[in-house]
Each structure stands twice: as structure tokens, then as C-alpha cells.
């Protein structure tokens, strides 16, 4: 059975994508810790990061770093959070989010009902920062 992430990747469920290439995608999570909270996901369904091919894992991490840099430019946070946990969805993914205080690292303090307009705006800020950084080829239109 396909994971919810595969359904988002395939377009069966809508997603706010900020990155797409042949191996990895990134889209905003439906339950953000902070504005701009993004998931970086390989297209291939892999249960855990420890099961990933080292080259693909390096690619996922590189995209996470690139998205994190764009979040720094777009939101000016103090830090960028990074987490690989995979309890809710058994498909390798990295959480990348702007953090302003240590409280922003409480992964149980998510917004389960974020404003759709604010989510669209956050996605566009990240896409714009990625384009400005020279990654336009991997940045999808809204």
C-alpha cells in the first residue's frame, strides 16, 4: 500500500511543493511546528533513514540543507530544526523548520489547523528564496 507521501508525490492528494527533482521532493507539512515547516521526502518508499542507500540519503540531506538555507532567507529564524522520526508515516522523511526559540523544538506543539492562506504564502516565500539561490530548475510553480 502506498504511503500518504507517495499519494502526495503522485498528485493523488494535494501538497504545497517547494522542491521537485527525479529523486527527492519537499512540501509543507499539514501540521507545522512553525511557519514554513517542510518535509523532505525521497520519491522511493523507504521505511527508515537507516534503510536508505547512502547516496540517496546524502541527496535527501542535501535537499534538506538547501531548503533550510531558503528558510533562513525567507523567515530569518535563529536556527533551522531538523528531525527524522517516521512514527506517523513509515516513509523516510526529514522535517525542516524555522526555529526562533528552544520551544520551537517541541515536536508535539504543532498547529493541526493552520491557515491555508498562510501556508500558501509560506510555500511561496520558500520557493522564491530557492529560486533566488539558483535552484529554479527544482522549484515547481504553486
C-alpha positions as CSV (number, residue, x, y, z in Angstrom):
1,X,0.0,0.0,0.0
2,X,1.3,3.5,-0.9
3,X,2.2,5.8,1.9
4,X,0.4,9.2,2.2
5,X,3.6,10.8,1.0
6,X,3.6,8.7,-2.2
7,X,0.0,9.8,-2.7
8,X,1.1,13.4,-2.3
9,X,4.1,12.9,-4.6
10,X,1.8,11.3,-7.3
11,X,-0.7,14.1,-7.1
12,X,-3.5,12.0,-5.6
13,X,-3.5,14.3,-2.5
14,X,-2.7,18.0,-2.9
15,X,0.6,19.2,-1.5
16,X,2.4,22.6,-1.3
17,X,5.6,21.6,-3.0
18,X,8.7,23.8,-2.8
19,X,11.2,21.3,-4.4
20,X,10.9,18.5,-7.0
21,X,13.6,16.6,-8.7
22,X,13.9,13.0,-10.0
23,X,14.8,11.5,-6.6
24,X,13.5,13.9,-3.9
25,X,10.6,16.3,-3.2
26,X,9.9,18.8,-0.5
27,X,6.5,20.1,0.6
28,X,5.0,21.8,3.6
29,X,3.6,19.6,6.3
30,X,-0.1,19.8,7.1
31,X,0.8,20.2,10.8
32,X,3.6,22.7,11.1
33,X,5.6,23.5,14.2
34,X,6.3,26.9,12.8
35,X,5.5,28.8,9.5
36,X,7.4,27.1,6.7
37,X,7.8,23.7,8.3
38,X,8.8,21.4,5.3
39,X,9.1,17.7,4.8
40,X,11.9,16.4,2.5
41,X,11.0,13.1,1.1
42,X,12.6,10.6,-1.4
43,X,10.2,9.5,-4.1
44,X,11.2,6.0,-3.4
45,X,9.3,4.5,-0.4
46,X,11.8,3.6,2.2
47,X,10.7,2.8,5.8
48,X,13.6,4.3,7.7
49,X,16.6,6.5,7.1
50,X,18.8,3.6,8.2
51,X,17.5,1.5,5.3
52,X,18.3,4.1,2.7
53,X,21.0,3.8,0.1
54,X,23.9,6.1,1.2
55,X,23.8,8.1,-2.0
56,X,20.0,8.7,-1.7
57,X,20.3,9.6,1.9
58,X,23.0,12.1,1.1
59,X,20.7,13.6,-1.6
60,X,17.8,13.9,0.9
61,X,20.1,15.6,3.4
62,X,21.5,17.9,0.7
63,X,18.0,19.0,-0.3
64,X,17.1,19.4,3.4
65,X,20.1,21.7,3.8
66,X,19.2,23.7,0.7
67,X,15.6,24.1,2.0
68,X,16.9,25.1,5.4
69,X,19.0,27.8,3.8
70,X,16.0,29.1,1.9
71,X,14.0,29.1,5.2
72,X,16.8,31.2,6.7
73,X,16.5,33.7,3.9
74,X,12.7,33.7,3.9
75,X,12.0,33.8,7.7
76,X,15.2,34.9,9.4
77,X,14.9,32.4,12.3
78,X,17.6,31.8,15.0
79,X,18.0,28.2,13.9
80,X,16.7,25.6,11.5
81,X,15.3,22.4,13.0
82,X,16.0,19.0,11.5
83,X,14.4,15.8,12.6
84,X,14.0,12.2,11.2
85,X,11.4,10.3,13.2
86,X,9.0,8.5,11.0
87,X,6.4,7.3,13.5
88,X,3.3,8.6,11.9
89,X,4.3,7.9,8.3
90,X,6.6,5.0,7.5
91,X,8.3,6.6,4.6
92,X,11.7,8.2,5.1
93,X,11.3,12.0,5.5
94,X,13.1,14.8,7.2
95,X,11.3,17.6,9.0
96,X,13.0,21.0,8.3
97,X,11.6,24.1,10.1
98,X,12.5,27.6,11.1
99,X,13.1,27.9,14.9
100,X,13.1,31.1,16.9
101,X,13.4,29.7,20.4
102,X,14.2,26.4,22.0
103,X,10.4,25.9,22.4
104,X,10.2,25.5,18.7
105,X,11.8,22.1,19.0
106,X,8.8,20.7,20.8
107,X,7.5,18.4,18.1
108,X,4.3,17.8,20.0
109,X,3.4,21.5,19.6
110,X,2.1,21.5,16.1
111,X,-0.7,23.5,14.5
112,X,-3.3,20.9,13.4
113,X,-5.4,23.6,11.8
114,X,-3.1,26.0,10.0
115,X,-4.5,28.9,7.9
116,X,-4.4,27.8,4.2
117,X,-3.6,31.3,3.0
118,X,-0.6,31.5,5.4
119,X,0.5,28.0,4.3
120,X,0.4,29.1,0.6
121,X,2.3,32.3,1.5
122,X,5.0,30.4,3.4
123,X,5.4,27.9,0.5
124,X,5.8,30.8,-1.9
125,X,8.4,32.5,0.4
126,X,10.5,29.3,0.3
127,X,10.1,28.8,-3.4
128,X,11.2,32.4,-4.0
129,X,14.2,32.0,-1.8
130,X,15.2,28.8,-3.5
131,X,14.9,30.5,-6.9
132,X,17.0,33.4,-5.7
133,X,19.6,31.0,-4.6
134,X,19.9,29.5,-8.0
135,X,17.7,26.4,-7.7
136,X,14.9,27.4,-10.1
137,X,15.2,24.1,-12.0
138,X,14.0,22.2,-9.0
139,X,11.3,24.7,-7.8
140,X,7.8,23.9,-9.0
141,X,5.2,26.6,-9.7
142,X,2.5,26.9,-7.0
